[in-house]
């Protein structure tokens, strides 16, 4: 393993703009997210996108918001896990999904999803947690 020094530059494998398109302070350039941060943003966007929401790409998404209105049964949780895995396997080739953990809270109409994955050019696992709640 190489030792990183102040002069060592980390390689940028992946680069994306943030979803809010914020600018770099003091400049007119858009801020970028690189490597793991870029992939996490992409995973979050894919999971939170409903099918039919994107113009010209109606098949992208995993309909996680619709599951908030379903009864929290073991079958519903299995379907939700499989939808997330299929969506990420199909539309995010930069990751390998290790596990998808879903916890539903029936009393509060909430779903907590934790996705554990590894980026293809990294040897460590990353995770992202997405909390969804139904608003009346």
C-alpha positions in Angstrom: 0.0 0.0 0.0 1.4 3.4 -1.0 2.0 6.0 1.6 0.1 9.2 0.9 2.1 12.4 1.4 0.9 16.0 0.9 2.4 15.9 -2.6 0.5 12.7 -3.5 -2.5 13.4 -5.6 -5.5 11.1 -5.3 -6.8 9.8 -8.6 -10.2 10.9 -9.6 -12.0 7.9 -11.2 -15.6 9.3 -11.1 -16.8 12.8 -11.2 -20.4 14.2 -11.1 -22.1 17.5 -10.4 -24.0 17.7 -7.2 -27.8 17.5 -7.4 -28.2 21.1 -6.2 -25.8 22.5 -8.8 -24.0 24.6 -6.3 -21.1 26.9 -7.3 -17.6 27.0 -6.0 -17.3 29.9 -3.6 -15.7 32.9 -5.3 -15.9 31.4 -8.8 -18.5 30.8 -11.3 -17.7 27.1 -11.8 -20.0 24.3 -10.6 -18.8 22.3 -7.7 -18.0 18.6 -8.4 -18.3 15.5 -6.3 -15.6 12.9 -7.0 -15.1 9.2 -6.5 -17.1 7.8 -3.6 -19.1 11.0 -3.0 -20.2 11.0 -6.6 -21.2 7.4 -6.5 -23.2 7.8 -3.3 -25.1 10.8 -4.8 -25.9 8.7 -7.8 -27.1 5.7 -5.7 -29.3 8.0 -3.6 -30.8 9.7 -6.7 -31.6 6.3 -8.3 -33.3 4.9 -5.2 -35.4 8.1 -4.7 -36.5 8.3 -8.3 -39.9 6.8 -9.1 -40.5 5.1 -12.4 -41.8 7.5 -15.0 -40.4 10.5 -13.2 -37.5 11.2 -15.6 -38.4 12.5 -19.0 -37.1 10.4 -21.9 -36.1 7.7 -19.4 -39.4 6.4 -17.9 -38.0 3.0 -16.9 -35.4 4.4 -14.4 -36.3 4.2 -10.8 -37.4 1.8 -8.1 -40.7 3.2 -6.8 -39.7 3.3 -3.1 -42.1 6.0 -2.2 -45.1 3.9 -3.3 -44.1 1.3 -0.7 -44.8 3.7 2.1 -48.5 3.2 1.4 -48.2 -0.6 1.5 -48.6 -2.8 4.6 -45.2 -3.6 6.1 -45.2 -7.3 5.6 -42.1 -9.5 5.0 -43.1 -9.9 1.4 -43.3 -6.1 0.9 -39.8 -5.8 2.3 -38.5 -8.5 0.1 -40.0 -6.9 -3.0 -38.5 -3.5 -2.0 -35.1 -5.0 -1.5 -35.2 -6.7 -4.9 -36.4 -3.6 -6.6 -33.5 -1.6 -5.2 -31.0 -4.3 -6.1 -32.3 -4.6 -9.7 -32.3 -0.8 -10.2 -28.7 -0.4 -8.9 -27.5 -3.5 -10.8 -29.0 -2.1 -14.0 -28.3 1.6 -13.9 -25.2 2.0 -11.6 -22.3 -0.1 -13.1 -19.8 1.6 -10.8 -20.8 -0.4 -7.7 -21.2 -3.9 -6.5 -24.1 -4.2 -4.1 -23.2 -6.2 -1.0 -26.4 -5.9 1.0 -29.7 -4.0 1.2 -31.3 -3.6 4.7 -34.8 -2.4 4.9 -36.6 -1.6 8.2 -40.2 -0.5 8.2 -41.8 1.4 11.1 -45.6 0.8 10.7 -46.6 3.2 13.6 -44.8 6.1 12.0 -45.2 5.2 8.3 -41.5 5.2 7.7 -39.0 3.1 5.9 -35.2 3.1 6.6 -33.1 1.7 3.8 -29.3 1.0 4.2 -27.4 0.0 1.1 -24.0 -1.5 1.6 -21.8 -1.5 -1.6 -18.3 -1.2 -2.8 -17.1 1.1 -5.6 -15.4 -1.0 -8.4 -12.1 0.8 -8.1 -11.9 0.7 -4.3 -11.4 -2.2 -1.9 -13.5 -0.9 1.0 -17.2 -1.0 1.6 -19.4 2.1 1.7 -22.9 2.5 2.8 -25.7 5.0 2.5 -28.8 5.3 4.6 -32.1 6.7 3.2 -35.0 7.5 5.5 -38.4 8.0 4.0 -41.6 9.0 5.8 -45.1 9.5 4.6 -46.4 13.0 4.9 -50.1 13.5 5.3 
